Structure formats: C-alpha cells, structure tokens
C-alpha cells in the first residue's frame, strides 16, 4: 500500500520529535511505501492549510492509497470540516489510517459513528481550551489587570504555549490575547521551549 504521511503541529520542533518518527516507523513495520510527507504549522480549524491542500490535491489524483496520521484531530478539529474531508476521501477512494485507532472506514455505520464521536471530542477540546483562556483573561481584567497591547516583557508565555499546543495559529492568538503578532513571533523560541518541556513530561504517543 502506498501512503502519504501527514503531520500538523503547533511548532516545527514538536513535529520533529514526535509525530514524524512514529509514523515512519509504523509505515516501515507494516510494509507501506511512503509516497510523500506533508506537514502544516497551523490550526486544524483552517481547512486551507498549504500542506493539507496539496495533500488533498494529490489524493484527488490518486497518487496514494491512504493517508497516515497519528490522531484524527491532526486532520481537523471542526466536525463539519471533518465530515467534508471524509466525504472527499471516500470519493477519491483514499483511506485514512490513524496510528491510535486504526483505519477510519466511513462506508460502515460503525465507522461513521466512530468518526463523529472522535471528531466531536476534538472540537470540544479545542473550544474548552479557548474558553478557559478567555475566562482567565476576563478574571485578570476583573482584578484590574491591563489587557491591551502588551509590553515585550509582559507576555503570558504559558497561555501562548497552551494555545499553540491546541492548534491555534499566531493570528488567532494575537486576536484573542490582544498582542501584536510581530511581538508573539519575536518570542516564538521561548514559546517553543515551553512546549518542548511540556511534551517531554507527557507520555509519548
């Protein structure tokens, strides 16, 4: 079977230390031929991610038999977009294989239910993270904290790291936290370092 590997991450460092090595190992152990590796550093709510768009274009041209990902939420965290994606893949006769749960077969009632449940949970998780972050900001505002444009040394790096790990883009974080995108990007290495430390504490996938 010819497969395409797809990874979506919040930082390139996380990509290199987590998803790609695992997917390559799975492909090797199962005798899959890897057509190509695609990647994005973006939110899963964005259906127009460059790597994903190129992947789906190649899928429509039948350049591989399946897409291999670590988890379903690497594909989409929006249930609506996930349903559209799975419909397209079914039309292209391309399978979706998740490292944690196996192949998603939407041609069967059980497969459809499985996808709906996992997709709904992924969407819910992201919304909860965003909601908690906003609640935290509201609480800070109620205590008199200034939530306008931040000085360079007054950026909530922990909050930014949490949002990046949930898949939020720099644009989304900039809007949510009222911090200029340029300021966030200047300190991205500090954010990536925090994410790396958190990832090391987690149980590997």
CORRACOR-V602744 format. One record per helix or strand of 2 or more residues. SS is the DSSP state (helix for helix, strand for strand). FROM is the first residue (numbers start at 0). LEN is the number of residues. If there is no record, write none. Layout:
# CORRACOR-V602744
ss->SS from->FROM len->LEN
ss->SS from->FROM len->LEN
This chain:
# CORRACOR-V602744
ss->strand from->1 len->8
ss->helix from->11 len->18
ss->strand from->32 len->9
ss->helix from->49 len->11
ss->strand from->65 len->4
ss->helix from->71 len->3
ss->helix from->78 len->14
ss->strand from->94 len->4
ss->strand from->101 len->3
ss->helix from->108 len->34
ss->helix from->156 len->9
ss->helix from->169 len->8
ss->helix from->180 len->6
ss->helix from->187 len->14
